């Protein structure tokens, strides 16, 4: 019952979090966004004390349930390990805790977080690692599959699916995601939960509480025949069956050992209750049918209560086509300008706030419907979201990234506030502008500016501004411009726009 409950809840969480990264339409974000916000390290960064205390309390009661039910990277390791176990059964064995490596990684992690070296934090945080793999590796495959369905639907004059652009946003991020996945596959295939119990800082933090958990897996020495089947199926390598001991700091309460034991020598519960039960049944023969039935009922009740608690806690903490111009000429792709100050999303408050709070999970990047967010390639902010407007602009009515961010790096803002946050200002490049370079009328930037920050003025001051034949150039009112990038994105000049947005270190409200 314990194992079945764990698998059911883990399946729901894993599918839900994965869909959260794959849902490029934004349909599921309002329903599943809570799954990202109950992850331990994002909740800690967001100062979501309720979630942090809830996870610690859950660990103090049931052990490291978090690692096997809520953490997507932990569940991924179980999936890989299970696949390997089908090819090679009973492959695990007990090994002592590797304390030096384990706590050295935790010290490096905490020191990096305190020093603001977020690249190390991002590489080690389990939720962020899984997010990058889902966003960089699985999302493109998901989009290609969607496009195949869209092509098939179009053949039958159906619009049930629509094609979307598949965009590999960063070679560096994809490389890191591939390397992370390979490490996870190797460690999980060979040693099950090796990554969780040697490298993962969240697992080490929770292990400090799991040692003292109220409910644990216990040996019944009278029934154990030292067959070793429990240890050979323990993916955490924490069962010393010869001495009838379990390292609870590494046990993830998966229930596999209980399921494999053929002699009912392993039970899950409180130690005092186990002793009382053993004392009450002392002197009774094992052939007592009523006693065995009562024990089965008690075990089922404990499993049912555990299932209810786990479910309640989880719920409460709750193919590129060529772009053609009239079919005659290919349109040249835009290139990103060199910005002296990078752009950070509205709600991030400042570049410093973003750098200090972002764990590079890239949920906001995968969810951005306008193609504005992409992973940074700057070493100091590597893999964190930055903005550029070659593929779209930051629409004033869109707040999806702030709605989803689980760490508070992008604070939640409303649509009314979004339109008044100034993340940068537009800068005009005279030599690139069509009225100057080609002598033709344009004004595209002014027509599409949502705040009216751009007005068209005569190229030559002495010309009549009311004359329709007068060439005009844009003039930017930086006090009104919010840096949305509509002008940069919709400027017809390529590859570099005649107007671009320069970022602000600290955002302002206008």
Protein Blocks (a to p, Z undefined) as FASTA:
>chain_A
ZZmmmmmmmmmmmmmmmmmmmmmnommmmmmmmmmmmpfklmmmnopaklmmmmmmmmmm
nopmllmmmmmmlmmmmmmmmmmmmmmghkbccddddfklmmmmmmmmmmmmmnopaklm
mmmmmklmmmmmmmmmmmmmmmmmmmmmmmmmmmnopakbccdddddfblklmmmmmmmm
mmmmmmmmmnopmmmmmmmmmlmmmmmmmmmgfbdcdddfklpgolommmmmmmnlpacf
knopacfklpgolommmmmpmnlpaccddfklmmmmmmmmgoiafklmklmmmmmmmmmm
mmmmmmmmmmmmmmmmoccddddehhlaccddddddddfbdcddehjlpaklmmmmpgol
ommmmmmmnlmaccdfbfklgoiacddfklbccdfkbcklmmmmmnlmaccddfklmmmc
cfbdcdddfklpmklmnopaehlmmmmmmnlpaccddfblkbcfklmklccdddddfklp
golommmmmpmbdfbdfbdcdddfbacdZZ
